[in-house]
């Protein structure tokens, strides 16, 4: 039964309409997921193979969640959304956080209200410096040197493909700068919670706390029973896809995550689909229930170990978590990869729990 249920969800999600350079995935009658096709993402240098933008049709116009990693790609998905919904009005643009693959196309929506958590402005500036904070002259030099290297390679393969993709990426960035690209910050910001109510839809925005970045939020679309994440937990590869992966060398506010997930999982919130920006297919409510329960148990076990002056290895032993995994065995099983990820998670969270 579980296999049949997941198969139905996956088939439904991947009922795709292929455009020239975008993929449109119909999730509900009023919600689509749009991404540039895989080749387009590769040429723009994004290694995750997918960047999901979520578009919701309301009675007032369209609400868009995440604007891709560049103005070039934002224009692609914008046109695909307009074609799909036959509507040119964008009511709100929501950034799940400020990193470039979520806010890089904000400037394409200059006439629209951009909404994000308060900390997003600092993230957008940092990522502008890193990705698009160059000059046209700098990018042209990059193109020249990379082209010269490519000319010395006689055998076509992975290396030449990688260099070609880098050249394409620099050319797209050059075009964005020539077209007067500038970082576009949020018009409307919030600290912990924000409710948006364009006619016909209800969007609940909730700050998750620091982890992947400083401005990670979740967006709950009430009428469609959809929960949208950025990539706070960086859910793993297919064999461990239900397992959250925490972040090295960044604050990991596990108590804040738990508080917000408790809010999102409250009894009055039905959740049929959970969409992450870089996810290849949707999750379901039970995935978030597991992540929340897992975070709570990690926090509890780390606190207990520190209070008793126990070694970190006592918490890294996944056998102490076996009852939890048994409860959620329909979505995850203990294997070597899960054990490795769990040990790493505990090592990270150990630094952030008193």
N, C-alpha and C positions, 0 to 999 in steps of 0.2 A: 504494500500500500504506500509506504514512504517513497519507494522508488518511482511508482506511478505518479505520485503527487509532485515530486521534484521534476520528473520528466515533463509533465504538463506545464509547470511553471517555466522551465527552460525553453520548451518549444514556443510557448506563448511570448516569452521575452525576445526570442530570436526570430520571430516572424518579422523579417526585415524588408524594408523597401530601399533598394540600392540606388543612390543617385550617382552622379559622376564622381564626386569627391567626398560624399558624406554617407553615413548610414543612419537611417531613422528607424527606431524601434518603438512600436506601439505598445504601451504598457496598460493604459486604460483608454476609455473613449476621449478623455481630455488631457492625458499625460503621455508625452513621448520622450524618449532618450535619444539624443543626437550626438554623433561623434564624427569627426573626419575619418575617412576610411584608413585602414592600417598603413597603407603606403604613404598617405599624406602625413600621418603621425610620425612615421619613421624618418621621412625627409626633414621634418622639423626637429629631429633630434630627441624625441621623447621615448624613453626606453620601455615604458609600461604597455605600449601597443594600443592603449585606449585612454581617451579622456572623455568621460560622459558629461554632457550638458543636459539638464532636465528642463523641459518646457511644459508649462501648464496653461491650458486655455481656460480663461475665466470670462464672465459676462462683460468685463470691462476691457479685456485684452489679454496679453500673454505675460506670465511670470516666468522668468528664466533663472535657473540656478546654475551658476558657474559659466564663465565666458571664454574658456579655452586658454591656450598658452601664448597667443599672439593675436594681433588685430587681423592678420591674414586668415587664420582659422576661425576667428569669431565671425568674420563676414561670411564664411562658408556655412556655418551652422545657422546664422541668422537667416540667410536666404532659404535654407531647407525648412526652417520653422515657419516662415511666412508662406512658403509653398504648401506645406502640410495643412496649416490651419486657415489659410486664406485670410490672414489678419496681419496688419503691419503695426499694430499698436502694442507696445511693450509697457506694461504697467510698473513692474518692479524687476530689477536685476539683483539677484542675491549671490554674494560670494560666500562659500562655506569656509573660506579663510583667504588670506592675502597672497599665498604663493602664486607664482606666475601661471601655473597651469589651471588656476581657478579664477584669476583676475586679469590675465594678460590681455584679454580682449575687451576690457571695460570701456576703453575709449571709443569703441564702435557704437556704444550706446550713450552718446553724449547728451541726448535729450531725455534720458530716462533716469528714474530714481534708483541709485545703487545702494544696496543695503548690506551691512556687514557688522561684525562685532567691533567694538571700539579699538582693539589692538591691531586691526587689519592695516591701518595706515602705515605703521612701522614695518610690517611685513611686506607690503607692496613696494615701499621705498627700497628695502633691502634687496628684494628680488629684481627690481628694476636695475639696481647697480650691478647685480650679478649677471643678468641675462641680456637686457636691452640697454644697459647704460653705457654703450660704446658710442663711437662716432662713426659716421659713414666711411671716413677715411680708414679707420681701424678695420672695419669689416671688409673693405675692398682689399686691404693688404692680406687679410686672412684668406679671402677668395683666391688671390693671386698665388700665395704660397701653397695652399692646398691643391690648386690646379696644377702647379709645377710638380708637386709630389705625385699626383695622379698620373701625369704624363710619363713618369719613369716606371710605372707598373705595367708589365706586359701581360701578365696572367690575371684575368678578371676573376674576382671571387669576393670573399668576405671583407678583405682589407679595402679593395677598390670600392666596393659598395658602401662601406662605412665612410670613406673619404668623400665619395660623391654625395652622400646624404649630408655630410657636414657642409659641403659647398652650397647645397640647396638651402640648408638652414640659414647660413650667413646671407645668402641672397634674399631670402624672405625677410630677415631682420633688417637688411639694408633698405628694402622697399618700404618696410614699416616706418623707418626713420625718415626716409625721403617724404613719405606721406604725413610727416609731422606727428608721429606717435609720441604720446606723453602718458605717464602713469595716470590712471583715473581712480581717484579715491572715492570712498563711500559718501553719499549725501546724507544718509540716515544711519546712525550707529546706535548700538545698545550695549549694555553691560551683561545682563544675565538672561532676560527674556524679552521677546517682542512678538506682538500679534499683528499680522497683516490680514486685512479682510476685504480684498477686492471682491466685487459683487459675484456671488456664486461659489466662492472658495474661502477656506480658512487656512492660513499658514502660521504655525507656531514655531518660532525660532528660539533655540535654546543654546546657550554657551556651554561647551563641554568642559572647558578648562584646558590648561596648557598640556601639550603632548607632542603631536606632530608639528604644531606651530603654536603661536600665542593666541590665535583668534578662531580656533576650530568651533564650528557650530553644527547642530543638527536641525533639519527642517522637516516638520511633520505636516503633511497635507491631509487634513482631516477627512474631507469628502471622498478622497481617493484611497485612503488608508495606506498611504505611502510615507516612509521615513527615509530621508536623504542624509547621508553622511558625506563629508569630504573624504579624507583618508586618515582619520585620527588613529585608528588601531592597525592600519596596514594589514588587513587580513591576508593570510598566507597564500601559498600556491595551492593548486587543486587538492593535493593530498592532505593538506592541513588548512584548508581554506576557512574553516570555522574558528581557527585559533588566532586570537589577537596577538600582534607583535608590537611591543613597546619600543621606545626610542632612546638610543644611546646619546649621551652628551646633551640632552635637552631636559627641561623640567617635565616631570610626569606627575600631574596632579590627580592621582588615582582617586582620592576622596571626592574631588569635584566631578570626575567622570561618573562615579557611582551615584552621586546626588542627582545628576542630570538624567542618567538612565532610569533611575527610579521614577522621575517625573515623566519621562517618555513612555515608560511601561505601565503607567497608572491604568487602572481598570477601565476607564472610559475611553482609552485610546486603542482602537482596533488597528492592527498593522498587518497588511497582506504582503507588502513588498518592502525590502530594505535595499536601497541603491547607494553604492559608493562611487566616487568619481572615477576610480580606476578599476572598478570591478567588471569582470567579463560577463557576469550574469547576476540576477538579483538574489538576495538572501530573504529569509522570512523572519517573523517575530522571534521564533525560538533561537535563532542565532544571536540576537541581541540579549535575550534572556540568559543564554549561556555566558556571553561576554560579561554581563553584569554580575552574575553569580561567581564567575571565575575571578573577576577583579576583587569582589568582596572577600573571597576566600584567600587570595594572595595577600591582601591587606591584613586580614586577621592573623594568618599564619606568620607573617613577617613581624607583626607587633608582638605576638606571643613569643617567638624565638628571641627577639631582642630583649624582651622583659626577663627572660630566663637565661640570658647570655649564652644562647645556643649558637652553633655555627650555621652559616647560611645554607650549607649542604642539607640540613634537616628540612628546609623548605623546598629546596630544589629537587628533593626526592619526590617524584610524581606519584608514588604510591599513596602518599598522604592525601592526594587529590582524587584518588580512584573513585570514591563514592559519587563525586560530582560528575566525573566523566561517564560513570555508569548511568546516571540520571539522564544525560544528554547523548547517549550512544547512538541515537537516531541521526545525529548531525556530526558527531566526531568520535574517533576512537584513538586510544593511546597507541602510538608507534614510535619508532626511534626519532623521527623528525619532530613529532610533538614533544617528546621528552627533551630534545635539544632546545626547542623554542621555549619551553617552560623554564628550563634552567636559566636561559638568557633573560627571560622576562623577570624572574625573581632577582637576578643579579642587578638589573636596572632599578626595579622598584625598591629594593633594599636601601638604596640611597635616599629615597623620598618618604619613607615611613618612619616616624619616630617610635 
